[in-house]
Amino acid sequence: MHAVIYHNPRCSTSRNALAMIREAGIEPEVIEYLHHPPTRERLAELIAGAGLGVRDAIRAREPAYAELGLDDPGLDDDALLDAMVRHPALIQRPFVQTAHGIRLGRPVERVREILPSA
């Protein structure tokens, strides 16, 4: 089974998701999104595929969130997506995609939903 993880090796949740995928017998394609951010279209696809709204996929604790005024409820999804592509640290992590779907691994147990049954 092919799997992709948008990974930040400094994040314990992301490391745990990667370990979970490997424990399921899958060696995923690992994309360190801080160095290789997804395109705007791919990011929108990940968010929608995970059943989330754009605001659910943004890291509000990142300094850039406040610096860019992203807490403004008047900002639309397009503005938020643009900010996330320009500043990939704003993207929640990890996004995981397998043949069974896409999940944001928060909590990390959500990743199990798209892994093959044991």
C-alpha positions, 0 to 999 in steps of 0.5 A, spaced: 500 500 500 502 506 498 502 512 503 504 519 504 506 523 510 507 530 510 512 530 516 515 534 521 521 530 524 521 535 530 514 534 532 513 528 536 506 527 533 508 527 526 514 522 529 509 517 532 504 517 526 510 515 522 512 510 526 505 507 526 505 507 519 511 503 519 508 498 524 503 497 519 508 494 514 508 500 510 514 504 508 511 511 506 513 517 502 515 522 507 515 529 505 518 534 510 513 539 508 517 545 511 522 544 506 517 541 500 511 545 502 504 542 498 502 546 492 495 550 494 491 545 490 494 539 494 493 543 501 486 544 499 485 537 497 488 534 503 484 538 508 478 537 504 479 529 503 480 529 511 473 532 512 476 539 515 475 546 514 481 550 512 481 553 519 481 546 522 488 545 519 492 551 521 496 552 527 494 558 531 499 557 536 505 559 530 507 566 531 506 567 524 498 566 525 498 572 530 503 576 526 499 575 519 492 577 523 490 570 521 485 570 527 481 575 523 474 571 522 473 575 516 478 572 512 476 567 507 479 560 506 483 563 500 486 568 504 488 562 509 490 557 504 495 563 501 498 564 508 499 556 509 503 556 502 507 562 504 508 560 511 508 552 511 509 552 519 502 554 519 500 547 516 497 542 522 501 536 522 501 530 520 497 529 514 497 522 512 494 519 505 493 512 504 488 508 499 483 508 505 483 516 505 486 522 508 487 524 515 490 529 519 493 525 525 491 530 531 490 526 535 495 521 532 490 515 533 486 518 527 491 515 522 489 508 524 483 509 521 486 509 514 491 503 515 490 496 513 487 492 518 492 488 522 
